[in-house]
């Protein structure tokens, strides 16, 4: 009879299941994913702060009087 049971490895594992090198808290893929998520959030904040007030108008509302069809004659 062949015994195929492997001993339990006591090395720490990342959230994704990858084994970690000594002194690491997450694998390089998880660290890269976390960095990417942080950068996306920072870029979105920058985009929102640079928008002009005109882009925040309610939907369906004309931007100026000419589009609204107002004539002063």
PDB file of N, CA, C, O and CB in Angstrom:
ATOM      1  N   UNK A   1       0.834  -1.170   0.000  1.00  0.00           N
ATOM      2  CA  UNK A   1       0.000   0.000   0.000  1.00  0.00           C
ATOM      3  C   UNK A   1       0.884   1.240   0.000  1.00  0.00           C
ATOM      4  O   UNK A   1       1.878   1.304   0.724  1.00  0.00           O
ATOM      5  CB  UNK A   1      -0.952  -0.006   1.205  1.00  0.00           C
ATOM      6  N   UNK A   2       0.518   2.224  -0.814  1.00  0.00           N
ATOM      7  CA  UNK A   2       1.291   3.449  -0.940  1.00  0.00           C
ATOM      8  C   UNK A   2       0.595   4.550  -0.142  1.00  0.00           C
ATOM      9  O   UNK A   2      -0.617   4.737  -0.247  1.00  0.00           O
ATOM     10  CB  UNK A   2       1.456   3.857  -2.434  1.00  0.00           C
ATOM     11  N   UNK A   3       1.371   5.268   0.646  1.00  0.00           N
ATOM     12  CA  UNK A   3       0.835   6.339   1.469  1.00  0.00           C
ATOM     13  C   UNK A   3       1.061   7.665   0.747  1.00  0.00           C
ATOM     14  O   UNK A   3       2.194   8.144   0.700  1.00  0.00           O
ATOM     15  CB  UNK A   3       1.495   6.347   2.882  1.00  0.00           C
ATOM     16  N   UNK A   4      -0.003   8.281   0.174  1.00  0.00           N
ATOM     17  CA  UNK A   4       0.112   9.526  -0.588  1.00  0.00           C
ATOM     18  C   UNK A   4      -0.240  10.762   0.232  1.00  0.00           C
ATOM     19  O   UNK A   4      -0.373  11.846  -0.336  1.00  0.00           O
ATOM     20  CB  UNK A   4      -0.777   9.464  -1.803  1.00  0.00           C
ATOM     21  N   UNK A   5      -0.394  10.637   1.527  1.00  0.00           N
ATOM     22  CA  UNK A   5      -0.742  11.782   2.359  1.00  0.00           C
ATOM     23  C   UNK A   5       0.506  12.616   2.576  1.00  0.00           C
ATOM     24  O   UNK A   5       1.522  12.129   3.071  1.00  0.00           O
ATOM     25  CB  UNK A   5      -1.354  11.333   3.716  1.00  0.00           C
ATOM     26  N   UNK A   6       0.410  13.889   2.193  1.00  0.00           N
ATOM     27  CA  UNK A   6       1.546  14.784   2.355  1.00  0.00           C
ATOM     28  C   UNK A   6       1.477  15.466   3.722  1.00  0.00           C
ATOM     29  O   UNK A   6       0.382  15.719   4.224  1.00  0.00           O
ATOM     30  CB  UNK A   6       1.581  15.836   1.220  1.00  0.00           C
ATOM     31  N   UNK A   7       2.620  15.765   4.329  1.00  0.00           N
ATOM     32  CA  UNK A   7       2.589  16.457   5.619  1.00  0.00           C
ATOM     33  C   UNK A   7       2.102  17.890   5.444  1.00  0.00           C
ATOM     34  O   UNK A   7       2.301  18.498   4.392  1.00  0.00           O
ATOM     35  CB  UNK A   7       3.982  16.445   6.277  1.00  0.00           C
ATOM     36  N   UNK A   8       1.471  18.419   6.471  1.00  0.00           N
ATOM     37  CA  UNK A   8       0.957  19.785   6.433  1.00  0.00           C
ATOM     38  C   UNK A   8       2.135  20.747   6.458  1.00  0.00           C
ATOM     39  O   UNK A   8       3.014  20.649   7.315  1.00  0.00           O
ATOM     40  CB  UNK A   8      -0.013  20.059   7.622  1.00  0.00           C
ATOM     41  N   UNK A   9       2.143  21.672   5.515  1.00  0.00           N
ATOM     42  CA  UNK A   9       3.217  22.646   5.424  1.00  0.00           C
ATOM     43  C   UNK A   9       2.907  23.796   6.373  1.00  0.00           C
ATOM     44  O   UNK A   9       1.808  24.348   6.344  1.00  0.00           O
ATOM     45  CB  UNK A   9       3.395  23.156   3.962  1.00  0.00           C
ATOM     46  N   UNK A  10       3.845  24.148   7.190  1.00  0.00           N
ATOM     47  CA  UNK A  10       3.629  25.189   8.196  1.00  0.00           C
ATOM     48  C   UNK A  10       4.006  26.580   7.693  1.00  0.00           C
ATOM     49  O   UNK A  10       3.968  27.528   8.476  1.00  0.00           O
ATOM     50  CB  UNK A  10       4.422  24.870   9.442  1.00  0.00           C
ATOM     51  N   UNK A  11       4.369  26.742   6.419  1.00  0.00           N
ATOM     52  CA  UNK A  11       4.720  28.059   5.913  1.00  0.00           C
ATOM     53  C   UNK A  11       3.462  28.896   5.765  1.00  0.00           C
ATOM     54  O   UNK A  11       2.408  28.360   5.422  1.00  0.00           O
ATOM     55  CB  UNK A  11       5.467  27.952   4.567  1.00  0.00           C
ATOM     56  N   UNK A  12       3.545  30.203   6.017  1.00  0.00           N
ATOM     57  CA  UNK A  12       2.351  31.053   5.909  1.00  0.00           C
ATOM     58  C   UNK A  12       1.885  31.158   4.458  1.00  0.00           C
ATOM     59  O   UNK A  12       2.680  31.033   3.526  1.00  0.00           O
ATOM     60  CB  UNK A  12       2.637  32.459   6.477  1.00  0.00           C
ATOM     61  N   UNK A  13       0.604  31.387   4.287  1.00  0.00           N
ATOM     62  CA  UNK A  13       0.029  31.500   2.947  1.00  0.00           C
ATOM     63  C   UNK A  13      -0.668  32.845   2.804  1.00  0.00           C
ATOM     64  O   UNK A  13      -1.162  33.419   3.774  1.00  0.00           O
ATOM     65  CB  UNK A  13      -0.962  30.340   2.669  1.00  0.00           C
ATOM     66  N   UNK A  14      -0.693  33.325   1.579  1.00  0.00           N
ATOM     67  CA  UNK A  14      -1.384  34.570   1.241  1.00  0.00           C
ATOM     68  C   UNK A  14      -2.894  34.315   1.227  1.00  0.00           C
ATOM     69  O   UNK A  14      -3.337  33.170   1.318  1.00  0.00           O
ATOM     70  CB  UNK A  14      -0.899  35.123  -0.143  1.00  0.00           C
ATOM     71  N   UNK A  15      -3.663  35.371   1.116  1.00  0.00           N
ATOM     72  CA  UNK A  15      -5.118  35.247   1.050  1.00  0.00           C
ATOM     73  C   UNK A  15      -5.525  34.419  -0.165  1.00  0.00           C
ATOM     74  O   UNK A  15      -6.491  33.657  -0.119  1.00  0.00           O
ATOM     75  CB  UNK A  15      -5.781  36.638   0.997  1.00  0.00           C
ATOM     76  N   UNK A  16      -4.765  34.584  -1.264  1.00  0.00           N
ATOM     77  CA  UNK A  16      -5.098  33.858  -2.492  1.00  0.00           C
ATOM     78  C   UNK A  16      -4.629  32.408  -2.456  1.00  0.00           C
ATOM     79  O   UNK A  16      -4.978  31.625  -3.340  1.00  0.00           O
ATOM     80  CB  UNK A  16      -4.489  34.559  -3.689  1.00  0.00           C
ATOM     81  N   UNK A  17      -3.844  32.041  -1.449  1.00  0.00           N
ATOM     82  CA  UNK A  17      -3.402  30.663  -1.315  1.00  0.00           C
ATOM     83  C   UNK A  17      -1.955  30.445  -1.693  1.00  0.00           C
ATOM     84  O   UNK A  17      -1.440  29.340  -1.519  1.00  0.00           O
ATOM     85  CB  UNK A  17      -4.255  29.786  -2.140  1.00  0.00           C
ATOM     86  N   UNK A  18      -1.281  31.460  -2.206  1.00  0.00           N
ATOM     87  CA  UNK A  18       0.122  31.326  -2.582  1.00  0.00           C
ATOM     88  C   UNK A  18       0.998  31.290  -1.334  1.00  0.00           C
ATOM     89  O   UNK A  18       0.679  31.919  -0.325  1.00  0.00           O
ATOM     90  CB  UNK A  18       0.552  32.483  -3.510  1.00  0.00           C
ATOM     91  N   UNK A  19       2.099  30.553  -1.410  1.00  0.00           N
ATOM     92  CA  UNK A  19       3.029  30.533  -0.282  1.00  0.00           C
ATOM     93  C   UNK A  19       3.832  31.825  -0.284  1.00  0.00           C
ATOM     94  O   UNK A  19       4.148  32.376  -1.338  1.00  0.00           O
ATOM     95  CB  UNK A  19       3.973  29.295  -0.350  1.00  0.00           C
ATOM     96  N   UNK A  20       4.152  32.293   0.904  1.00  0.00           N
ATOM     97  CA  UNK A  20       4.837  33.572   1.040  1.00  0.00           C
ATOM     98  C   UNK A  20       6.311  33.371   1.337  1.00  0.00           C
ATOM     99  O   UNK A  20       6.712  32.395   1.971  1.00  0.00           O
ATOM    100  CB  UNK A  20       4.193  34.409   2.136  1.00  0.00           C
ATOM    101  N   UNK A  21       7.106  34.317   0.862  1.00  0.00           N
ATOM    102  CA  UNK A  21       8.511  34.322   1.219  1.00  0.00           C
ATOM    103  C   UNK A  21       8.637  34.837   2.643  1.00  0.00           C
ATOM    104  O   UNK A  21       7.703  35.437   3.174  1.00  0.00           O
ATOM    105  CB  UNK A  21       9.344  35.184   0.231  1.00  0.00           C
ATOM    106  N   UNK A  22       9.754  34.613   3.243  1.00  0.00           N
ATOM    107  CA  UNK A  22       9.938  35.005   4.634  1.00  0.00           C
ATOM    108  C   UNK A  22       9.874  36.527   4.786  1.00  0.00           C
ATOM    109  O   UNK A  22      10.542  37.255   4.051  1.00  0.00           O
ATOM    110  CB  UNK A  22      11.278  34.473   5.165  1.00  0.00           C
ATOM    111  N   UNK A  23       9.075  37.003   5.733  1.00  0.00           N
ATOM    112  CA  UNK A  23       8.939  38.430   5.987  1.00  0.00           C
ATOM    113  C   UNK A  23       7.868  39.122   5.165  1.00  0.00           C
ATOM    114  O   UNK A  23       7.655  40.323   5.334  1.00  0.00           O
ATOM    115  CB  UNK A  23      10.226  39.089   5.741  1.00  0.00           C
ATOM    116  N   UNK A  24       7.192  38.411   4.287  1.00  0.00           N
ATOM    117  CA  UNK A  24       6.147  39.008   3.443  1.00  0.00           C
ATOM    118  C   UNK A  24       4.782  38.808   4.077  1.00  0.00           C
ATOM    119  O   UNK A  24       4.543  37.824   4.776  1.00  0.00           O
ATOM    120  CB  UNK A  24       6.169  38.397   2.025  1.00  0.00           C
ATOM    121  N   UNK A  25       3.874  39.772   3.818  1.00  0.00           N
ATOM    122  CA  UNK A  25       2.513  39.625   4.328  1.00  0.00           C
ATOM    123  C   UNK A  25       1.533  39.257   3.220  1.00  0.00           C
ATOM    124  O   UNK A  25       0.424  38.800   3.494  1.00  0.00           O
ATOM    125  CB  UNK A  25       2.064  40.911   5.008  1.00  0.00           C
ATOM    126  N   UNK A  26       1.948  39.459   1.953  1.00  0.00           N
ATOM    127  CA  UNK A  26       1.106  39.099   0.807  1.00  0.00           C
ATOM    128  C   UNK A  26       2.017  38.758  -0.371  1.00  0.00           C
ATOM    129  O   UNK A  26       3.166  39.198  -0.421  1.00  0.00           O
ATOM    130  CB  UNK A  26       0.116  40.266   0.435  1.00  0.00           C
ATOM    131  N   UNK A  27       1.508  37.985  -1.303  1.00  0.00           N
ATOM    132  CA  UNK A  27       2.306  37.630  -2.476  1.00  0.00           C
ATOM    133  C   UNK A  27       2.393  38.838  -3.419  1.00  0.00           C
ATOM    134  O   UNK A  27       1.664  39.815  -3.247  1.00  0.00           O
ATOM    135  CB  UNK A  27       1.691  36.396  -3.212  1.00  0.00           C
ATOM    136  N   UNK A  28       3.275  38.768  -4.401  1.00  0.00           N
ATOM    137  CA  UNK A  28       3.483  39.922  -5.273  1.00  0.00           C
ATOM    138  C   UNK A  28       2.261  40.200  -6.150  1.00  0.00           C
ATOM    139  O   UNK A  28       2.015  41.352  -6.506  1.00  0.00           O
ATOM    140  CB  UNK A  28       4.710  39.702  -6.150  1.00  0.00           C
ATOM    141  N   UNK A  29       1.504  39.183  -6.500  1.00  0.00           N
ATOM    142  CA  UNK A  29       0.295  39.415  -7.297  1.00  0.00           C
ATOM    143  C   UNK A  29      -0.753  40.186  -6.492  1.00  0.00           C
ATOM    144  O   UNK A  29      -1.384  41.106  -7.011  1.00  0.00           O
ATOM    145  CB  UNK A  29      -0.293  38.076  -7.784  1.00  0.00           C
ATOM    146  N   UNK A  30      -0.937  39.810  -5.224  1.00  0.00           N
ATOM    147  CA  UNK A  30      -1.915  40.511  -4.384  1.00  0.00           C
ATOM    148  C   UNK A  30      -1.457  41.930  -4.091  1.00  0.00           C
ATOM    149  O   UNK A  30      -2.276  42.849  -4.074  1.00  0.00           O
ATOM    150  CB  UNK A  30      -2.145  39.750  -3.069  1.00  0.00           C
ATOM    151  N   UNK A  31      -0.150  42.130  -3.857  1.00  0.00           N
ATOM    152  CA  UNK A  31       0.359  43.482  -3.641  1.00  0.00           C
ATOM    153  C   UNK A  31       0.149  44.347  -4.878  1.00  0.00           C
ATOM    154  O   UNK A  31      -0.232  45.512  -4.761  1.00  0.00           O
ATOM    155  CB  UNK A  31       1.846  43.442  -3.270  1.00  0.00           C
ATOM    156  N   UNK A  32       0.393  43.788  -6.064  1.00  0.00           N
ATOM    157  CA  UNK A  32       0.193  44.540  -7.311  1.00  0.00           C
ATOM    158  C   UNK A  32      -1.281  44.878  -7.508  1.00  0.00           C
ATOM    159  O   UNK A  32      -1.611  45.981  -7.944  1.00  0.00           O
ATOM    160  CB  UNK A  32       0.717  43.737  -8.518  1.00  0.00           C
ATOM    161  N   UNK A  33      -2.175  43.934  -7.188  1.00  0.00           N
ATOM    162  CA  UNK A  33      -3.615  44.190  -7.319  1.00  0.00           C
ATOM    163  C   UNK A  33      -4.055  45.306  -6.372  1.00  0.00           C
ATOM    164  O   UNK A  33      -4.842  46.172  -6.756  1.00  0.00           O
ATOM    165  CB  UNK A  33      -4.421  42.903  -7.034  1.00  0.00           C
ATOM    166  N   UNK A  34      -3.554  45.289  -5.142  1.00  0.00           N
ATOM    167  CA  UNK A  34      -3.897  46.338  -4.178  1.00  0.00           C
ATOM    168  C   UNK A  34      -3.392  47.704  -4.638  1.00  0.00           C
ATOM    169  O   UNK A  34      -4.088  48.709  -4.490  1.00  0.00           O
ATOM    170  CB  UNK A  34      -3.318  46.003  -2.801  1.00  0.00           C
ATOM    171  N   UNK A  35      -2.172  47.740  -5.198  1.00  0.00           N
ATOM    172  CA  UNK A  35      -1.626  48.993  -5.736  1.00  0.00           C
ATOM    173  C   UNK A  35      -2.490  49.521  -6.873  1.00  0.00           C
ATOM    174  O   UNK A  35      -2.765  50.718  -6.945  1.00  0.00           O
ATOM    175  CB  UNK A  35      -0.184  48.787  -6.224  1.00  0.00           C
ATOM    176  N   UNK A  36      -2.921  48.619  -7.770  1.00  0.00           N
ATOM    177  CA  UNK A  36      -3.742  49.008  -8.920  1.00  0.00           C
ATOM    178  C   UNK A  36      -5.078  49.584  -8.445  1.00  0.00           C
ATOM    179  O   UNK A  36      -5.543  50.591  -8.978  1.00  0.00           O
ATOM    180  CB  UNK A  36      -3.980  47.795  -9.859  1.00  0.00           C
ATOM    181  N   UNK A  37      -5.692  48.952  -7.449  1.00  0.00           N
ATOM    182  CA  UNK A  37      -6.976  49.435  -6.923  1.00  0.00           C
ATOM    183  C   UNK A  37      -6.814  50.815  -6.305  1.00  0.00           C
ATOM    184  O   UNK A  37      -7.656  51.688  -6.513  1.00  0.00           O
ATOM    185  CB  UNK A  37      -7.545  48.452  -5.879  1.00  0.00           C
ATOM    186  N   UNK A  38      -5.730  51.027  -5.539  1.00  0.00           N
ATOM    187  CA  UNK A  38      -5.475  52.344  -4.943  1.00  0.00           C
ATOM    188  C   UNK A  38      -5.287  53.405  -6.015  1.00  0.00           C
ATOM    189  O   UNK A  38      -5.815  54.511  -5.898  1.00  0.00           O
ATOM    190  CB  UNK A  38      -4.240  52.294  -4.039  1.00  0.00           C
ATOM    191  N   UNK A  39      -4.535  53.073  -7.060  1.00  0.00           N
ATOM    192  CA  UNK A  39      -4.301  54.048  -8.132  1.00  0.00           C
ATOM    193  C   UNK A  39      -5.579  54.394  -8.876  1.00  0.00           C
ATOM    194  O   UNK A  39      -5.777  55.549  -9.254  1.00  0.00           O
ATOM    195  CB  UNK A  39      -3.270  53.514  -9.113  1.00  0.00           C
ATOM    196  N   UNK A  40      -6.441  53.424  -9.091  1.00  0.00           N
ATOM    197  CA  UNK A  40      -7.706  53.691  -9.777  1.00  0.00           C
ATOM    198  C   UNK A  40      -8.564  54.639  -8.950  1.00  0.00           C
ATOM    199  O   UNK A  40      -9.212  55.526  -9.506  1.00  0.00           O
ATOM    200  CB  UNK A  40      -8.467  52.379 -10.048  1.00  0.00           C
ATOM    201  N   UNK A  41      -8.578  54.467  -7.640  1.00  0.00           N
ATOM    202  CA  UNK A  41      -9.350  55.346  -6.764  1.00  0.00           C
ATOM    203  C   UNK A  41      -8.798  56.764  -6.759  1.00  0.00           C
ATOM    204  O   UNK A  41      -9.561  57.730  -6.757  1.00  0.00           O
ATOM    205  CB  UNK A  41      -9.365  54.796  -5.348  1.00  0.00           C
ATOM    206  N   UNK A  42      -7.467  56.890  -6.757  1.00  0.00           N
ATOM    207  CA  UNK A  42      -6.849  58.209  -6.775  1.00  0.00           C
ATOM    208  C   UNK A  42      -7.111  58.913  -8.098  1.00  0.00           C
ATOM    209  O   UNK A  42      -7.364  60.118  -8.112  1.00  0.00           O
ATOM    210  CB  UNK A  42      -5.347  58.098  -6.524  1.00  0.00           C
ATOM    211  N   UNK A  43      -7.056  58.189  -9.204  1.00  0.00           N
ATOM    212  CA  UNK A  43      -7.311  58.785 -10.519  1.00  0.00           C
ATOM    213  C   UNK A  43      -8.756  59.254 -10.621  1.00  0.00           C
ATOM    214  O   UNK A  43      -9.019  60.310 -11.196  1.00  0.00           O
ATOM    215  CB  UNK A  43      -6.998  57.778 -11.643  1.00  0.00           C
ATOM    216  N   UNK A  44      -9.691  58.494 -10.077  1.00  0.00           N
ATOM    217  CA  UNK A  44     -11.098  58.886 -10.113  1.00  0.00           C
ATOM    218  C   UNK A  44     -11.319  60.164  -9.309  1.00  0.00           C
ATOM    219  O   UNK A  44     -12.082  61.035  -9.729  1.00  0.00           O
ATOM    220  CB  UNK A  44     -11.987  57.754  -9.570  1.00  0.00           C
ATOM    221  N   UNK A  45     -10.662  60.284  -8.161  1.00  0.00           N
ATOM    222  CA  UNK A  45     -10.793  61.502  -7.357  1.00  0.00           C
ATOM    223  C   UNK A  45     -10.244  62.704  -8.109  1.00  0.00           C
ATOM    224  O   UNK A  45     -10.836  63.782  -8.079  1.00  0.00           O
ATOM    225  CB  UNK A  45     -10.069  61.344  -6.012  1.00  0.00           C
ATOM    226  N   UNK A  46      -9.100  62.521  -8.790  1.00  0.00           N
ATOM    227  CA  UNK A  46      -8.525  63.620  -9.578  1.00  0.00           C
ATOM    228  C   UNK A  46      -9.456  64.040 -10.701  1.00  0.00           C
ATOM    229  O   UNK A  46      -9.642  65.231 -10.947  1.00  0.00           O
ATOM    230  CB  UNK A  46      -7.170  63.214 -10.155  1.00  0.00           C
ATOM    231  N   UNK A  47     -10.041  63.062 -11.382  1.00  0.00           N
ATOM    232  CA  UNK A  47     -10.960  63.378 -12.487  1.00  0.00           C
ATOM    233  C   UNK A  47     -12.168  64.150 -11.984  1.00  0.00           C
ATOM    234  O   UNK A  47     -12.590  65.121 -12.612  1.00  0.00           O
ATOM    235  CB  UNK A  47     -11.420  62.092 -13.194  1.00  0.00           C
ATOM    236  N   UNK A  48     -12.720  63.731 -10.871  1.00  0.00           N
ATOM    237  CA  UNK A  48     -13.911  64.397 -10.329  1.00  0.00           C
ATOM    238  C   UNK A  48     -13.601  65.816  -9.863  1.00  0.00           C
ATOM    239  O   UNK A  48     -14.445  66.703  -9.991  1.00  0.00           O
ATOM    240  CB  UNK A  48     -14.488  63.586  -9.168  1.00  0.00           C
ATOM    241  N   UNK A  49     -12.408  66.043  -9.325  1.00  0.00           N
ATOM    242  CA  UNK A  49     -12.083  67.378  -8.837  1.00  0.00           C
ATOM    243  C   UNK A  49     -11.784  68.345  -9.980  1.00  0.00           C
ATOM    244  O   UNK A  49     -11.904  69.556  -9.793  1.00  0.00           O
ATOM    245  CB  UNK A  49     -10.895  67.311  -7.893  1.00  0.00           C
ATOM    246  N   UNK A  50     -11.401  67.852 -11.154  1.00  0.00           N
ATOM    247  CA  UNK A  50     -11.072  68.716 -12.283  1.00  0.00           C
ATOM    248  C   UNK A  50     -12.277  69.033 -13.168  1.00  0.00           C
ATOM    249  O   UNK A  50     -12.171  69.870 -14.064  1.00  0.00           O
ATOM    250  CB  UNK A  50      -9.996  68.074 -13.113  1.00  0.00           C
ATOM    251  N   UNK A  51     -13.406  68.390 -12.940  1.00  0.00           N
ATOM    252  CA  UNK A  51     -14.578  68.614 -13.792  1.00  0.00           C
ATOM    253  C   UNK A  51     -15.145  70.000 -13.582  1.00  0.00           C
ATOM    254  O   UNK A  51     -15.179  70.517 -12.466  1.00  0.00           O
ATOM    255  CB  UNK A  51     -15.652  67.568 -13.516  1.00  0.00           C
ATOM    256  N   UNK A  52     -15.584  70.584 -14.666  1.00  0.00           N
ATOM    257  CA  UNK A  52     -16.224  71.896 -14.585  1.00  0.00           C
ATOM    258  C   UNK A  52     -17.665  71.732 -14.136  1.00  0.00           C
ATOM    259  O   UNK A  52     -18.224  70.637 -14.203  1.00  0.00           O
ATOM    260  CB  UNK A  52     -16.160  72.631 -15.943  1.00  0.00           C
ATOM    261  N   UNK A  53     -18.248  72.797 -13.691  1.00  0.00           N
ATOM    262  CA  UNK A  53     -19.623  72.759 -13.216  1.00  0.00           C
ATOM    263  C   UNK A  53     -20.615  72.390 -14.302  1.00  0.00           C
ATOM    264  O   UNK A  53     -21.689  71.863 -14.013  1.00  0.00           O
ATOM    265  CB  UNK A  53     -19.995  74.082 -12.632  1.00  0.00           C
ATOM    266  N   UNK A  54     -20.260  72.666 -15.561  1.00  0.00           N
ATOM    267  CA  UNK A  54     -21.174  72.382 -16.654  1.00  0.00           C
ATOM    268  C   UNK A  54     -21.425  70.882 -16.797  1.00  0.00           C
ATOM    269  O   UNK A  54     -22.514  70.479 -17.207  1.00  0.00           O
ATOM    270  CB  UNK A  54     -20.626  72.949 -17.955  1.00  0.00           C
ATOM    271  N   UNK A  55     -20.457  70.065 -16.471  1.00  0.00           N
ATOM    272  CA  UNK A  55     -20.638  68.622 -16.620  1.00  0.00           C
ATOM    273  C   UNK A  55     -21.510  68.042 -15.509  1.00  0.00           C
ATOM    274  O   UNK A  55     -21.898  66.876 -15.583  1.00  0.00           O
ATOM    275  CB  UNK A  55     -19.285  67.922 -16.632  1.00  0.00           C
ATOM    276  N   UNK A  56     -21.825  68.832 -14.480  1.00  0.00           N
ATOM    277  CA  UNK A  56     -22.637  68.330 -13.382  1.00  0.00           C
ATOM    278  C   UNK A  56     -24.100  68.750 -13.501  1.00  0.00           C
ATOM    279  O   UNK A  56     -24.835  68.701 -12.514  1.00  0.00           O
ATOM    280  CB  UNK A  56     -22.074  68.811 -12.067  1.00  0.00           C
ATOM    281  N   UNK A  57     -24.524  69.153 -14.666  1.00  0.00           N
ATOM    282  CA  UNK A  57     -25.914  69.580 -14.842  1.00  0.00           C
ATOM    283  C   UNK A  57     -26.833  68.359 -14.840  1.00  0.00           C
ATOM    284  O   UNK A  57     -26.385  67.250 -15.130  1.00  0.00           O
ATOM    285  CB  UNK A  57     -26.082  70.387 -16.159  1.00  0.00           C
ATOM    286  N   UNK A  58     -28.084  68.547 -14.524  1.00  0.00           N
ATOM    287  CA  UNK A  58     -29.020  67.422 -14.550  1.00  0.00           C
ATOM    288  C   UNK A  58     -29.197  66.892 -15.977  1.00  0.00           C
ATOM    289  O   UNK A  58     -29.068  67.647 -16.940  1.00  0.00           O
ATOM    290  CB  UNK A  58     -30.385  67.845 -13.966  1.00  0.00           C
ATOM    291  N   UNK A  59     -29.483  65.635 -16.106  1.00  0.00           N
ATOM    292  CA  UNK A  59     -29.639  65.036 -17.429  1.00  0.00           C
ATOM    293  C   UNK A  59     -30.901  65.559 -18.099  1.00  0.00           C
ATOM    294  O   UNK A  59     -31.916  65.791 -17.443  1.00  0.00           O
ATOM    295  CB  UNK A  59     -29.683  63.501 -17.330  1.00  0.00           C
ATOM    296  N   UNK A  60     -30.825  65.740 -19.397  1.00  0.00           N
ATOM    297  CA  UNK A  60     -31.976  66.171 -20.182  1.00  0.00           C
ATOM    298  C   UNK A  60     -32.205  67.668 -20.172  1.00  0.00           C
ATOM    299  O   UNK A  60     -33.076  68.151 -20.896  1.00  0.00           O
ATOM    300  CB  UNK A  60     -33.193  65.495 -19.685  1.00  0.00           C
ATOM    301  N   UNK A  61     -31.474  68.403 -19.398  1.00  0.00           N
ATOM    302  CA  UNK A  61     -31.653  69.848 -19.326  1.00  0.00           C
ATOM    303  C   UNK A  61     -30.752  70.533 -20.351  1.00  0.00           C
ATOM    304  O   UNK A  61     -29.575  70.186 -20.439  1.00  0.00           O
ATOM    305  CB  UNK A  61     -31.350  70.367 -17.902  1.00  0.00           C
ATOM    306  N   UNK A  62     -31.258  71.497 -21.131  1.00  0.00           N
ATOM    307  CA  UNK A  62     -30.422  72.168 -22.132  1.00  0.00           C
ATOM    308  C   UNK A  62     -29.312  72.985 -21.473  1.00  0.00           C
ATOM    309  O   UNK A  62     -29.472  73.499 -20.366  1.00  0.00           O
ATOM    310  CB  UNK A  62     -31.280  73.077 -23.021  1.00  0.00           C
ATOM    311  N   UNK A  63     -28.179  73.093 -22.179  1.00  0.00           N
ATOM    312  CA  UNK A  63     -27.027  73.795 -21.616  1.00  0.00           C
ATOM    313  C   UNK A  63     -27.149  75.310 -21.720  1.00  0.00           C
ATOM    314  O   UNK A  63     -26.665  76.032 -20.848  1.00  0.00           O
ATOM    315  CB  UNK A  63     -25.766  73.345 -22.307  1.00  0.00           C
ATOM    316  N   UNK A  64     -27.786  75.796 -22.771  1.00  0.00           N
ATOM    317  CA  UNK A  64     -27.891  77.249 -22.923  1.00  0.00           C
ATOM    318  C   UNK A  64     -29.267  77.611 -23.483  1.00  0.00           C
ATOM    319  O   UNK A  64     -30.082  76.728 -23.747  1.00  0.00           O
ATOM    320  CB  UNK A  64     -26.765  77.792 -23.849  1.00  0.00           C
ATOM    321  N   UNK A  65     -29.522  78.893 -23.663  1.00  0.00           N
ATOM    322  CA  UNK A  65     -30.838  79.340 -24.113  1.00  0.00           C
ATOM    323  C   UNK A  65     -31.147  78.928 -25.541  1.00  0.00           C
ATOM    324  O   UNK A  65     -32.300  78.657 -25.873  1.00  0.00           O
ATOM    325  CB  UNK A  65     -30.939  80.832 -23.994  1.00  0.00           C
ATOM    326  N   UNK A  66     -30.113  78.877 -26.401  1.00  0.00           N
ATOM    327  CA  UNK A  66     -30.345  78.493 -27.802  1.00  0.00           C
ATOM    328  C   UNK A  66     -30.843  77.059 -27.872  1.00  0.00           C
ATOM    329  O   UNK A  66     -31.741  76.760 -28.660  1.00  0.00           O
ATOM    330  CB  UNK A  66     -29.052  78.653 -28.642  1.00  0.00           C
ATOM    331  N   UNK A  67     -30.285  76.175 -27.072  1.00  0.00           N
ATOM    332  CA  UNK A  67     -30.742  74.782 -27.079  1.00  0.00           C
ATOM    333  C   UNK A  67     -32.140  74.660 -26.471  1.00  0.00           C
ATOM    334  O   UNK A  67     -32.898  73.754 -26.821  1.00  0.00           O
ATOM    335  CB  UNK A  67     -29.751  73.889 -26.310  1.00  0.00           C
ATOM    336  N   UNK A  68     -32.470  75.553 -25.580  1.00  0.00           N
ATOM    337  CA  UNK A  68     -33.785  75.515 -24.951  1.00  0.00           C
ATOM    338  C   UNK A  68     -34.874  76.022 -25.888  1.00  0.00           C
ATOM    339  O   UNK A  68     -36.056  75.771 -25.653  1.00  0.00           O
ATOM    340  CB  UNK A  68     -33.778  76.338 -23.674  1.00  0.00           C
ATOM    341  N   UNK A  69     -34.485  76.744 -26.966  1.00  0.00           N
ATOM    342  CA  UNK A  69     -35.460  77.229 -27.924  1.00  0.00           C
ATOM    343  C   UNK A  69     -36.023  78.596 -27.547  1.00  0.00           C
ATOM    344  O   UNK A  69     -37.097  78.967 -28.021  1.00  0.00           O
ATOM    345  CB  UNK A  69     -36.579  76.238 -28.055  1.00  0.00           C
ATOM    346  N   UNK A  70     -35.325  79.344 -26.710  1.00  0.00           N
ATOM    347  CA  UNK A  70     -35.781  80.662 -26.281  1.00  0.00           C
ATOM    348  C   UNK A  70     -35.320  81.687 -27.305  1.00  0.00           C
ATOM    349  O   UNK A  70     -34.145  81.707 -27.673  1.00  0.00           O
ATOM    350  CB  UNK A  70     -35.247  81.013 -24.858  1.00  0.00           C
ATOM    351  N   UNK A  71     -36.210  82.521 -27.761  1.00  0.00           N
ATOM    352  CA  UNK A  71     -35.834  83.611 -28.672  1.00  0.00           C
ATOM    353  C   UNK A  71     -36.286  84.934 -28.050  1.00  0.00           C
ATOM    354  O   UNK A  71     -37.349  85.003 -27.434  1.00  0.00           O
ATOM    355  CB  UNK A  71     -36.475  83.410 -30.104  1.00  0.00           C
ATOM    356  N   UNK A  72     -35.500  85.950 -28.209  1.00  0.00           N
ATOM    357  CA  UNK A  72     -35.785  87.252 -27.619  1.00  0.00           C
ATOM    358  C   UNK A  72     -36.361  88.227 -28.622  1.00  0.00           C
ATOM    359  O   UNK A  72     -36.281  89.437 -28.411  1.00  0.00           O
ATOM    360  CB  UNK A  72     -34.539  87.829 -27.016  1.00  0.00           C
ATOM    361  N   UNK A  73     -36.934  87.746 -29.696  1.00  0.00           N
ATOM    362  CA  UNK A  73     -37.512  88.644 -30.705  1.00  0.00           C
ATOM    363  C   UNK A  73     -38.988  88.809 -30.573  1.00  0.00           C
ATOM    364  O   UNK A  73     -39.600  89.535 -31.356  1.00  0.00           O
ATOM    365  CB  UNK A  73     -37.208  88.153 -32.066  1.00  0.00           C
TER     366      UNK A  73
END
